[in-house]
């Protein structure tokens, strides 16, 4: 008995499941071939359904109820277009071109007019550096482990701090007030970093770009949905519904209106609506992605995303603010029309879309968002190379040394955390007037190291491109901030440091004669021009900092009396460096891209350097 009841229950369950499967199969077949359109509650729908009101009226009573909603729709669409154009102009001329104009101005002054950057331009590009001068007290002097003593004289000891954060650490909420600060903040952590960190700018940009793309995708799907319904019902314009020629018929039993066809006037308004909405959606898509691309803080990313959504949803807000409750009830009373899909795709294939369409859209949106972030990193990396080359070489030079180039005042000192003192006595005096230390006012020194004494894990005489990492204590003590690009700049500053040089004061603004203290981070101008800028055709946006111009920075190295060799010795060292660069490129897989043109170019560079070193020795 129990077995029979179990079999009967199983048969009924199987029968129920079969019925349910058949019912679902019928539903999927129906919805894959037919779509139910829900009228949106916005100004565009308000203007469209106004064409169906009072079909028997004539004259003013016929046109006024239609002209007012259509005119209101056009006004709001015009505001949306104007807002989009305004955002695009702001992105192009302020967020992008203003940064580039500063860079081009500095390049024109340095490469074209053979002059250094004035202080206001240097601060705009490289950042603001504050000098802390110590004329007396325990923090004005420093004793090295070998007995060397650094002290002030009638001139004070000093060090530089990068403002406003006092460090080279980049946070997404900090206003760095410089082009270099902006670029480093963008590229500091690579394409993507953990979204749970404070500096998660990249992941925030990717997420908000995804949200913006999903929003535009929703808008475009609604527009195409509306267009499909309009085309389907416009084909019925010559038909009538039970002898009634009206497009919209009232059903008293359901207390609703039924759309049976669309005549010429509503169709023309619908085409206008589709054109306007598509133009606004596509323009906002492009402008919005550009705006997020050039937004340089997490907080501004959120604000700009909200602003873009505000422009897109303006028609909804105006509709709910201005339309009467009667008109809203009229739109709600229109029964959702059903129309057939215009497609040659079979229903079976369309049924598969219920699973794969969402997945494909998500993958596409995520891929586009990551590509935008990758493109942003590439663009701002190019900015970084261009700006940093000016910060390293376009600063003011000491008086009477116009044949030299120098870093911007405070640039290398703050990067290296260097303290500079005019009097140096003891065995370490050959290392020059500056030393890397974490000693600051109110903080005793726990790190003391000469700038030219292997700060990085490599021999000082080798090329800076082969140097490794700095000691871990430099970072753990928070004296230096971790970062590939910061270390790239530090290595070049070390190569520019001349231990036989002296501290000086330099005119940083020729107009006001403003002066700033400077350390001997210098290099011969002709070497830098030939090695860094001349190969690019003096195009500042093509400057890169890698092995192809590393010889120029290496040639800056004339630290002390032992490094002041004769021209033949310098030539030998340089040729060895060139061979080491070739070996480095070969080991990294770049040798296969080398051509005979590269060989001729290398020989040309060697000849130029021989000529320069010969003239230098003379």
N, C-alpha and C positions, 0 to 999 in steps of 0.2 A: 504493500500500500504506500509506504513512504517513498519507495523508489519510483512508483508511478507518478506520485505528486511532484517529485523532483524533476522527472522528465517533462511533465506537463509545464512546470514553471520555466524550465529551460527553453522549451519550445516557444512559450509565450514571450520570454525575454528576447530570444532570437528574432521572433516575428516583429516585436516592437523595435528592436534595433534596425532591422531591415526597413521597416516603415520610416523610421527616423532618417536613415541614410538616404532613402529615396526622396523624402521630403527636402532634405538639405541639398541633394543633387539637383532637384528641381529649382530650388531657390538660387543656387549658384548659376545654373543655366540662365535663369531669368535676369539676374543682376549683371551677368557678364554680357548680356545683349541689350539691356535697358538700364537707364540711369534715372534716378529720381532727383530732380533739381530742387534745392531749397533756396528760396529767395533770401539774400542777405539783407540786413537792416542797415543800410548806409545811404548816402546821398545819391550814389549812382543808381541803385535800385529804385530810390524815390523818384528820380527823373525818368526812369524807364517805365514804371507802372503808371506815371502821370499821363502817358500817352493813351492809356486805356480808359481814362475817366470820362464820363459824360459823352459818349459817342454821338448822342442825338442833338447835342447843343451846337449852336452856330454862333459866329461872330466872336465878340469879346468873351462871352461866357465859355466858348470852346478853347480859345487860345491862352487866356490868362492862367488857368489852372495848369497848363502845360509849360508855359514860358517861365513862370516863377521857379519851379523846381529845376528846370534845365539851366536857367541862368545861375542859380545858386550852385549847381554842380560845376559849371564852368568856372565860376569864381574860385571855388575851393580847389579845383584841379590846377588853376593858374597859380594859386598860393603854393601848392605842393611843388609845381615845376619851378617857381621862383626860389623856394627853399632849397630844392635840389641843386639848382644852378649856384646859389649862394654858398652852399656847402662845398661844391666842387671848386669854386673860385678860392675859398678859404684854404682848402687842402692844397691846391696847386700853388697859390701865391704866398701863403703864410707857412703852412706846415712843411712844404717841400722847397720852394724856391728861395725862401728867406734863408734857410740853412745853406743852400748852394751859393747864394749871392755872397755871403760872408766868405765862403771858401774861395770863390773866384776872385773876390777883391784882394784877399791876402796873396793869392797866387800871382795876380797881376803886379802887385807891389814888389813881391820878392823876386819873381822870375823876369818880369818885364822892366820894372823901374830900378831893380838892383838895390832895393831898400828893405829894411826889416819891418815887421808888423808893429804898428802902434799899440799901446797898451790896451785900448778899448777893443781893438780887433783881436788881440791875443786873448783877452779874457772871454770874448764871445766864442772863440774857437777852442781854446785849450782849457779854459777855466780860470777862476780867480785864485791867486795864491797870496796868502798873508805872511808877511815877514815878522818873526818874533826875534827881537834883538835883546841880548843879555850883555850888559856892560860890566857887571860884577856879580858876585855871589857864587854859590857852590855849583850852580847849573851853567855858569858861563865858561867853565873850563872842563877839560876831560883828560884823564890819564889813561893811556893805553897799557896793555899788559907787558909790553917790552920797555916801558919806562918813558915813552914819548909823551910829551905834555902839550896839549892844545889849550891856548889861552887867548883872551882878548888883549888888545893894546888900547891905544886911544880910539881905535875902531872896535865896535862890539862884536862878540860872537853872534851868530844868527842861525836860524833854520826856518824853513818854509812849511806852511800847512795849506793843504788844498781846501778851499771853502766851497760850500758852507758846512760840509760834513766833517772837515778836518782830516779826512782819510781819502784813499782811492777806492773805497768800497762803494758799490753801486746798488742802490735799492730802488724798487719800482715806484715808491711813493716820494722819493727825494727829487727836488728840482735842482738839477745839476748846473743849470744856467750856462751850458756850453755845448757846442756841437760834439766835441770829443766825449763829454760826459753822456750825452744822449746815445751816441753810437755804442759806447762801451756797455751801457745799461742794456741795450737791445741784444748785443751779441755775446754778452759776458757768459751766459750759461748755456749757449748752444740753442739748437732748434726747439728742444722740449726739455723741461725739467719738472720735478715733482710739483703737482698743484698745491701741496700742503706746506710748501716753504714760503717764506715771506717774499722772496725774490722771484716767485713763479710768474714772471711776465709772459714768457712764451706760451705756457699752457693756458693762461688766461686769454691771450689773444686767440689761440686756436679754438677754445670753447665758445667765446663770444662770436667769432667768425662763423662757427657752425650754427649757432643760434640765429644769426642774421641770414645765413643761406637757407635755413629751414623756414624762416619767416617769409622770405621772398618766394620760396618754393610753394608755400601755402597760397600766397597771393596769385601766383601765376596759374596754379591749378584751378583756383576759383574762377579766374578770368576765362580759361579755356573751357571750363565746365559751363559757364554762362554762354560762351560763344557757340558751343555745341547745341545747347538748348535752343538758342535763337535761330540757328540755321535749320534745325529740324522743324520748328514750328513755322518758319517763314515759308517753307515748302507747301504748307497747307493754306496759304493766303487766299486761294480761290475757292476754298471749301466753306461750307456753312454748317452750323451746329443746330439741327432741328429747325431749319428755316431762319435761324438768327445769324445775321451777318457780323455781329460784334466779335471782337477778338477775345474778350473776357466775359464769361457768362456766369450769372449768379445762380447758385443752387440753393433754394430756400430750405430744402430738407436738411442739408448739411450746414447751412448758414456759412457757406464759403463760396469763393469764386473759382471758376475753372478756366484755365487758359486753353483755348481750342486752336488758335492760330495767331500768327503775327503778321500784320499788314505792313505796308511800306514805311509809314512814318515811325512806328516803334522800331522797325528794323534799322532804319537810318540812325536813330538815336542809339540803338544798341551797338552799331558799328563804331559810332563816335565814342561810346563808353569804353569799348574794348580797346580802341586805339589809345585813348588817354590813359587807361589803367596800365596797359602794357608799356607805354612810353615811360610812365612814372616808375613802374616796378623795375624795369631794366636799368633806367638811369640811376635809381636809388641803389640797385644792386652794385653797379660799377662804382658809384661815388662812395657808397658805404664801405665797400672793401678797401678803397683807397684811403678813406678816413681812418679806418681801424689800422691800416698798414702804417700810417705815419703818426699814430697816437703813441706817446712815449711813456705812459704810466698806466698802472692797473686801474687807478681811480678814474682817470680820464677815459679809459676804455669802456668802463661801465657807463659813465655819463654820456659818451658819444653814442653808445649802442641804444640807450634810452631815447636820445634825441632823434636818431634815425627812425626808430619805431614810432615815435610821436608824429613825424612827418608822414609816414606811411598810413597811419591810422587816423589822420586828420578828418577824413570824410565821415568816419564813424562818429567821432566826437561832435562834429557840427550837426550831423543828423539827429543824434539824441538830444542835442541842445535846442535845436530850432524847430524840428518837425512836431506837429500836433499829435496828441494821443489818438485822434480820429484817423489820421493818416497812417500812424503806426499800426493801428488795428486793421486798417484796410490791407496793408501789406501782409500782415500775419494771417488774414483771412483767405489769401490766395492759396489754393490747394497746390502742393508741389507737383509740377508737371513732370511727366515721364517721357523720355525721348530715347530713340534707338541710337546706339553707337554707330558712328560713321567710320567703319574700319573693315579691312579685309581679313583681320585676324580672327581665327576661329574661336568659338566659345571655350573650347578645351584649353587653348593656349591662354586665353584671358583668365580662366579660373586659376591657372598657376600664378598669375600676378598677385593674388591675394597673399601669397607667401614671399615671393621674390621681389616684388616692386619696392616694398619698404626696405628690405635688406640692400638692394642695389642703390636706392637713393641715399641711405645712410653711409654706405661705403664711398659713394661719389662725393658727398658733402665732406666727409672726414678727409678724403684724399685732397680735395681742393683746399681745405683749411690748412692742412700740413704744407701744401705747395706754396700757399701764400706766406706762411711763416718762413719757409725755406728761402723763398725769394726775398723776403724782408731781411733775413740774415745776410744774404749775399750782397744786397744793395748797401746795407749799413756797414758791412765789412769793407766794401770799397770806400765808403766815406771815412772809415777809421784809418785806412792806409793813407788816404789823401790828407786828412787833417793832421794826423800824427807826424807826417813828413814835414809839414809846415811848423808844427810845434817843436820839432827837434832841430830844425835848421833855419827857420825864418825869424828867430828872436833877435833882439838888439845885440850888437857886438861891442866889445870894449873900444874906447876911443883910440883912433889911429890904427885899427885892425880891420879895415874894410875888406881885406882879402880873406877874411874868415867868416864862417857861419857859426851861430850859437843857438842853443835851445832857448825857448821862452823863459823869462825870469821865474824861477821857482819850479819849473816843470821837472827837470831831472832831480833837483834837490828833494822835492816832496816825494817823487817816485821812489828814490833810494833811501828815504828817511835819513838824509845826510845833514849833519851839523857842520858848519864851516866856521873856522876861527883863524884870525890873521896871524897869530904867532904859533909856530910849531917848533919845538926843540926836542932833540933826542934822536935816536937811531931811525925812527920812523918818519923823519922830516922829508925823506925822499918820496914819500907817498902823497905829498901835497896837502893843501889846507883843509880838506874835507874828509870826514870819516862817517861810515854808516853806524848809527847808534840809535837806540831807543830812548836815550836820555832827552827828556823834555822838562820844562819847568814843572817842578813838583814830582818828578819821576826820575829816580836814579838809574844810571845805565846798567843794564844787564847784558847788553850786546855791544861790542866794540870791534869794528873790522874796517880795514883799509879798503877803499873803493877798488884799487888796482891789485888786490891780493886774492884773486880767485873767489869772488862772491858766489859764482856758480861752479858747478862740478865739472871744471875743465881748466886747462892751462890758460892763463891770461894771454899768452902769445898766440893762441889758436883763434880761428875765426869765431865770431860771436854766434854764428848759426849752428856751431857744433857744441855750444855750451849746454849743460844739463840744467838741473834744478838748483835752487838756492837751498841753504840749510833749513831744515824743518823748524828750527827755533825762530827763524825770521817770521814765519807765519803763525806759529803757535803763540808767540808773544804779542801778536796783533801789530807788530811793527810794520809788516808788509801785508797786503791783502792778496789772497790767492787769485790767480787769474792768468791765463795763457797770454792774453794781450798786454796786461800790465808788465809781465816778465819780458815780453818781446821789446817793450819800450825801455825797460831797465837795462837790458843787455846792450842796447845801442847807446844809452847814456854812459854806461861804463866804458865803452869803446871811445867815446868822445872826451872822456875825462883826461885832462893833461896834468899830471902830478907836478910838473915843473912850473905850472902856471900859478897865478896869484889871484886873490880876491880883488874885486874892483866894483865900481859903480858905473851904471850904464844909463844913458838917456833912453827912456822907454816911450816917450811921447815928444817928438820934436816940436810940436806946437806949444806945449806948456813947459817944456824942459824938465818934465818930471823924471826923477831918477829912481833906480832900483838896484839892489845889491846883486852881484852876479858871481858865480863860481866858474872855474875854467872848464866848462863843457863846450869845447870848441872843435872846429874842423876846418880844413882848407876849403875855401869856396869852390875852387876849380875842380877839386876831386868830387865833391858832392854834386856839382852840376853835371859833370861828365858821367858819373856813375849812377846817379839816381834820377835826374830829371831829363837829361839829354836823350837817353834811349827811348823815352816815351814821347819824344817830340814836344817836350815841355807841356804835355797834357796832364794836369794835376790828377785827373780821374783815372789815369792808367798807372799811377805809381803803386808799386807793391814792395813789400819788405820781406825778401827772401834771398836765396843764394845768388840770384842773378845780379843783385847790386850790393851784396854784402861786402865785396871787396872795397867799395868806396867808404863804408863805415869802418872797416878794418884799417884802411889807410889813414884814418883820423888818429890812430894810436901812435903818439909820440910822447910817452908819459914822462920819462926821466932820462938822465944822461946815458944810461945803458941802452935805452931804446932809441937814442938818437944815433943811428948808424949812418954809414956813408951810403951813397946811392946804390952801389953794387949790392951791399948787404940788404938794403930795403927791397931791391928788385928781386933778390933771391927769396926773401920771405914772402913777397907778394906772389911770385910764381908758385911757391909751395902752397899758398892759400888757394890759388886757382886750381891746382891739382887736387887739393882736398875737397874743393867744391865739386869738381868733376866726379870724384869718388863717391861723394855724398849723393849726388844726383843719380849715379849709376846704381848704388845700393837701394835707392828708393823706387827704382823701376822707371826712372825718367830717361835713362840712357838710350832707350829704344826710340825716343822721340827726337834725339839729337841729330842734326843734319850737318852737311858741310858748311852751311851758312853759320851755324853755331860755332864751328871751329874757326871760321874766318873772323867772326865777331870776337871770340876770345883773344885771338892774336892781335886784333885791333886794340882791345882794351889793355893788353899787356904793353903794346907799343906806346899807348898814351900814358900809361903809368910810368914807364921807363923815362919818357920825355919829361914828365912832371917831376919825378924824383931827381933827375939830373939837374933840372932848373932849381929845385929846392936846395940841393947840396951846394950849387953855385952861390 
